[in-house]
Amino acid sequence: MTITDVPAWPLYKLTADQDGTVTITGPAAPKDTFPDRASAVNAVAQLAAVLRPPRPVRAEAVDADGTAWPVTIAPDSTVTEAGRPTKPRKKDRQARTEEAASVPADKVPVEERPVLSGVQQLLAQAQARQQQHLVPAPRAEAPPAASIEDDPHRAITEASQAGRHREAAAIAAACEQAALRSHGPASAEVAHWIEVRAFLALQEGAAYRACQLWLQGAVVRLTATQPPDHPEVVEAVDRAHHAWHLVIEPDKARELGTELLSLRTRVTRKSGALADVQRRLAKLSEGPTAPQSRGF
């Protein structure tokens, strides 16, 4: 998989502080401060692992001096460089230098060590973890339950992982209604929460509802003036396509396939995607057949 195959959403930012600790921002990102880059990478990898299907996600590793390294993080915590690093503007560098100079003397380390780049630190720490795989790690205490108002994505993730699917779906539906009131029905914000509900439906095994919702999300995004080649539009249609192949009831598959075909004429991207929809619809129209295999 190349960087062009990794969707633009979700995107995470791993920001290192002067003391080496790392914070993460992005969809459903934990609010914890991590002791090093490796543990922060592991946290993002766990988020990538709950995607369906699991896949690498885009991220930006930001050094303490502001240098930003674009990377991808796979569900197995593999980090891959995804472009050239960008240096902070002179004004930002000066501010960071002044901040570092203000650190109390008793906080300055006695021994200086070579400073590695963000990506080099990630790779070096990943190698260290592999060498220490025989040493049992101490069990971490369970993080406190997330506040729905402060971090609805995390609250949804916690409820879903605990098997409380209805609770997770209810939180997402409430957020969708709030986005509807704040941004209107034709908005990317509303589409996002529709897609969260679709993701939860697929995790619950409700492929028909998941496909319906991803189709709805794609239509809302197109109505919100996002172009057909926008990464988020493409991803919504691709996910609807994937869920459609999990719907084995012929009547429901025909119903969804007709809607998917209409969208695929505008949002193609993947080679053969439109032909795949046409081929399966033709088989479905022939009458009762054996359950369709996943072809996408």
KARAKA-V930192 format. One record per residue. N is the residue number from 1. RES is the residue in three letters. PSI is psi in degrees with one decimal (999 if undefined). Layout:
# KARAKA-V930192
n	res	psi
N	RES	PSI
N	RES	PSI
This chain:
# KARAKA-V930192
n	res	psi
1	MET	127.7
2	THR	171.1
3	ILE	-31.3
4	THR	-18.7
5	ASP	-11.4
6	VAL	118.3
7	PRO	153.8
8	ALA	-20.1
9	TRP	137.7
10	PRO	155.8
11	LEU	130.0
12	TYR	151.8
13	LYS	121.0
14	LEU	105.9
15	THR	121.4
16	ALA	139.9
17	ASP	174.3
18	GLN	-30.3
19	ASP	4.7
20	GLY	-10.8
21	THR	158.3
22	VAL	137.6
23	THR	153.6
24	ILE	137.3
25	THR	149.2
26	GLY	175.6
27	PRO	124.0
28	ALA	18.2
29	ALA	137.9
30	PRO	149.9
31	LYS	-1.7
32	ASP	155.2
33	THR	124.0
34	PHE	144.8
35	PRO	-22.4
36	ASP	175.9
37	ARG	-36.6
38	ALA	-44.9
39	SER	-32.6
40	ALA	-40.6
41	VAL	-43.0
42	ASN	-38.7
43	ALA	-42.4
44	VAL	-37.7
45	ALA	-37.2
46	GLN	-36.9
47	LEU	-37.6
48	ALA	-31.6
49	ALA	-23.3
50	VAL	-5.0
51	LEU	153.9
52	ARG	111.0
53	PRO	157.9
54	PRO	141.1
55	ARG	163.7
56	PRO	154.8
57	VAL	158.1
58	ARG	148.0
59	ALA	167.3
60	GLU	116.6
61	ALA	115.1
62	VAL	119.8
63	ASP	168.4
64	ALA	-25.2
65	ASP	1.9
66	GLY	-5.8
67	THR	128.6
68	ALA	126.4
69	TRP	114.5
70	PRO	131.0
71	VAL	169.8
72	THR	147.3
73	ILE	122.1
74	ALA	163.0
75	PRO	-23.4
76	ASP	15.2
77	SER	12.0
78	THR	129.1
79	VAL	131.0
80	THR	132.1
81	GLU	141.3
82	ALA	23.9
83	GLY	-179.0
84	ARG	145.9
85	PRO	152.6
86	THR	133.8
87	LYS	148.6
88	PRO	157.8
89	ARG	158.6
90	LYS	-39.1
91	LYS	-40.8
92	ASP	-39.3
93	ARG	-40.6
94	GLN	-40.5
95	ALA	-40.8
96	ARG	-36.7
97	THR	-43.4
98	GLU	-36.9
99	GLU	-41.8
100	ALA	-36.5
101	ALA	-21.1
102	SER	0.5
103	VAL	131.5
104	PRO	150.6
105	ALA	-33.4
106	ASP	-6.5
107	LYS	-8.9
108	VAL	127.3
109	PRO	144.4
110	VAL	-44.0
111	GLU	129.4
112	GLU	137.6
113	ARG	155.7
114	PRO	137.4
115	VAL	121.0
116	LEU	153.7
117	SER	169.4
118	GLY	-48.0
119	VAL	-40.0
120	GLN	-39.9
121	GLN	-41.7
122	LEU	-46.1
123	LEU	-42.4
124	ALA	-41.5
125	GLN	-32.1
126	ALA	-40.2
127	GLN	-39.1
128	ALA	-38.3
129	ARG	-39.3
130	GLN	-38.2
131	GLN	-24.3
132	GLN	18.3
133	HIS	-15.9
134	LEU	-12.4
135	VAL	118.3
136	PRO	130.7
137	ALA	145.3
138	PRO	143.0
139	ARG	125.6
140	ALA	146.6
141	GLU	144.3
142	ALA	133.0
143	PRO	153.0
144	PRO	151.6
145	ALA	139.0
146	ALA	146.6
147	SER	129.4
148	ILE	-42.1
149	GLU	-41.2
150	ASP	-38.6
151	ASP	78.8
152	PRO	-33.2
153	HIS	-44.1
154	ARG	-39.9
155	ALA	-40.1
156	ILE	-44.4
157	THR	-44.8
158	GLU	-43.7
159	ALA	-41.4
160	SER	-45.1
161	GLN	-26.1
162	ALA	0.7
163	GLY	6.7
164	ARG	69.9
165	HIS	-39.7
166	ARG	-40.7
167	GLU	-44.9
168	ALA	-44.3
169	ALA	-36.2
170	ALA	-39.6
171	ILE	-46.1
172	ALA	-40.3
173	ALA	-39.3
174	ALA	-39.9
175	CYS	-36.1
176	GLU	-42.1
177	GLN	-39.0
178	ALA	-40.8
179	ALA	-35.7
180	LEU	-43.2
181	ARG	-35.4
182	SER	-35.8
183	HIS	-10.1
184	GLY	163.3
185	PRO	-31.2
186	ALA	73.7
187	SER	151.6
188	ALA	-29.8
189	GLU	-43.8
190	VAL	-43.3
191	ALA	-39.7
192	HIS	-46.4
193	TRP	-29.9
194	ILE	-41.9
195	GLU	-33.3
196	VAL	-42.9
197	ARG	-37.1
198	ALA	-43.2
199	PHE	-43.5
200	LEU	-38.8
201	ALA	-40.5
202	LEU	-38.7
203	GLN	-32.4
204	GLU	-11.3
205	GLY	9.0
206	ALA	77.6
207	ALA	-38.8
208	TYR	-49.1
209	ARG	-37.8
210	ALA	-45.4
211	CYS	-44.3
212	GLN	-47.7
213	LEU	-40.0
214	TRP	-35.8
215	LEU	-43.5
216	GLN	-43.2
217	GLY	-41.2
218	ALA	-41.8
219	VAL	-42.1
220	VAL	-41.9
221	ARG	-41.8
222	LEU	-37.8
223	THR	-29.4
224	ALA	20.0
225	THR	17.5
226	GLN	131.8
227	PRO	160.2
228	PRO	-23.9
229	ASP	7.7
230	HIS	135.2
231	PRO	-37.1
232	GLU	-33.2
233	VAL	-46.5
234	VAL	-43.9
235	GLU	-39.5
236	ALA	-42.8
237	VAL	-40.4
238	ASP	-42.1
239	ARG	-37.8
240	ALA	-40.8
241	HIS	-45.4
242	HIS	-46.4
243	ALA	-33.7
244	TRP	-38.1
245	HIS	-11.5
246	LEU	-7.3
247	VAL	110.9
248	ILE	-12.3
249	GLU	119.3
250	PRO	-45.7
251	ASP	-45.4
252	LYS	-37.3
253	ALA	-39.0
254	ARG	-43.7
255	GLU	-49.9
256	LEU	-36.2
257	GLY	-35.5
258	THR	-41.9
259	GLU	-41.9
260	LEU	-39.1
261	LEU	-41.6
262	SER	-41.1
263	LEU	-38.0
264	ARG	-22.0
265	THR	-20.7
266	ARG	-35.0
267	VAL	93.9
268	THR	-64.8
269	ARG	-77.4
270	LYS	133.8
271	SER	128.6
272	GLY	0.7
273	ALA	-45.6
274	LEU	-43.4
275	ALA	-34.4
276	ASP	-43.1
277	VAL	-45.3
278	GLN	-40.2
279	ARG	-44.9
280	ARG	-37.8
281	LEU	-37.8
282	ALA	-40.4
283	LYS	-39.0
284	LEU	-31.8
285	SER	-12.0
286	GLU	-14.2
287	GLY	-171.1
288	PRO	130.3
289	THR	174.9
290	ALA	155.3
291	PRO	137.0
292	GLN	138.2
293	SER	159.8
294	ARG	116.8
295	GLY	11.2
296	PHE	999
